């Protein structure tokens, strides 16, 4: 398909925003059918599946924000004039066709789809069976928005495949696919990586850590940990592990207060052997739990005797997503942030901010834990490749 002008892409996005508003009630009603069919076995998945008025507002905001942003395609990144007069220019370019495979979240059909479309790409969407009705409703609105602006419906296509059909498509695509973005749990990501025949952006596991440094403000630490753990357990930026420095003044009192506050918030608290005497906690039975992303009301708390040991432990077990230090010592905090191998590192703030919208990107396609080609939240400006334009007058080499 020939590229669409930025004016045409923006018209489609604004039309889609209007249609989502017009169909707000029907989207929510359709989603309630999906929720009624879901067995409720996974609390985090059920939370992601739900669409309410707040979610619809966020969908509309995302579309309007995308329509108002600069075109990420055709941006000059480098130019050079050769001694022989040849002019060389490097510009950003669309990937072509992007396949987004995702679980349970109907809002991905709009937010990720919108980012891929705005950046000049054809979109293939493959959602989970648990959100099929919601996704098909939203895709029908995409098609209406495209048609109202004289654009082919082929720019947005939904693949209603089961697992076997999806595997077959990944291994031998029936149409060209330039990039795949899986959004979901570790099993989905491993499944896509095992069978894909084109590049994959890995939106990996969270398993995020907070290290409470010996010079921490304990009131601040308590506030940050409670928010990062309990605000949204289904998010990949939620907190799963806490390391408390044994040199923290009033270590016992702070730890007791933290455990009590977490239990009051209905969080299951699992501790290492050094903390096994604290009431209403469970003791770690298998050290592999440090690798786990919970997506649940569950947390592991451990003691650490130095910042260096905290860094080593976090780098060994974390998912490469987010990690935070709570400390009034700015120099020690900077050393921690430089040494941690994660996409986002924090001083004195909740890991819940690792998000495209919160980072000023206006939304995200995914949060990548890979180091190529973009790490962390992938916004509109990142969802491009590049192309070399060379202008000559008969020069030969």
Secondary structure as UniProt FT lines:
FT   HELIX           6..22
FT   HELIX           24..37
FT   HELIX           43..49
FT   HELIX           53..68
FT   TURN            73..74
FT   STRAND          76..81
FT   TURN            83..84
FT   STRAND          87..93
FT   STRAND          97..102
FT   TURN            106..107
FT   HELIX           108..118
FT   TURN            119..120
FT   STRAND          122..126
FT   HELIX           129..131
FT   HELIX           132..148
FT   TURN            149..150
FT   HELIX           153..155
FT   STRAND          156..158
FT   HELIX           163..171
FT   STRAND          179..183
FT   HELIX           186..195
FT   STRAND          200..203
FT   STRAND          208..212
FT   TURN            214..215
FT   HELIX           218..230
FT   TURN            233..234
FT   TURN            236..237
FT   STRAND          239..245
FT   TURN            246..247
FT   TURN            249..250
FT   HELIX           251..264
FT   TURN            265..266
FT   STRAND          268..271
FT   HELIX           273..275
FT   TURN            276..277
FT   TURN            279..280
FT   STRAND          282..283
FT   HELIX           287..291
FT   STRAND          298..304
FT   HELIX           307..317
FT   STRAND          322..326
FT   HELIX           330..339
FT   STRAND          344..347
FT   HELIX           351..353
FT   TURN            356..360
FT   STRAND          366..368
FT   STRAND          376..378
FT   HELIX           380..382
FT   STRAND          385..391
//
